[in-house]
Amino acid sequence: MATIRVLLVDDDSMVRQILSRMLASYPDLDIVGQASTGEEAVSRVEELSPQVVIMDIRMPKMDGIAAAREIKQRYPQVQIIGLSEYGDGYNADAMLKAGAVAVFHKSKSPEELYPAIMKAGGHDSPVLA
């Protein structure tokens, strides 16, 4: 099975590092890069060609909603999963309207995020024991 190329985007470097370490343990995921702003995310998508972008909704300057909208306009094949520290509500709805396939609360474990990444990347989610 081919690996899914993943870009991590969050203005909090600790969140990026934790996600990177946890998700890198899955052999079918390839963490191809990281970005700390929406602008950088758009640029990194062009540069790295990820299949899935895991992106924080709230970031300074260009937030995840605006970045998702721009990424989907330029690269409609890229799947975006939003991350929120606030859960459901306006920001989650706006992220979905901007083109995200899902929004996850940051308190969830990366193990819960993994099946969504697999689905977004076009792979059936494996049965987890």
HELIX and SHEET records of a PDB file:
HELIX    1   1 SER A   13  LEU A   23  1                                  11    
HELIX    2   2 GLY A   38  LEU A   48  1                                  11    
HELIX    3   3 GLY A   64  ARG A   74  1                                  11    
HELIX    4   4 TYR A   90  LYS A   97  1                                   8    
HELIX    5   5 PRO A  110  ALA A  120  1                                  11    
SHEET    1   A 5 LEU A  29  ALA A  35  0                                        
SHEET    2   A 5 ILE A   4  VAL A   9  1                                        
SHEET    3   A 5 VAL A  52  ASP A  56  1                                        
SHEET    4   A 5 GLN A  79  SER A  84  1                                        
SHEET    5   A 5 ALA A 102  HIS A 105  1                                        
END                                                                             
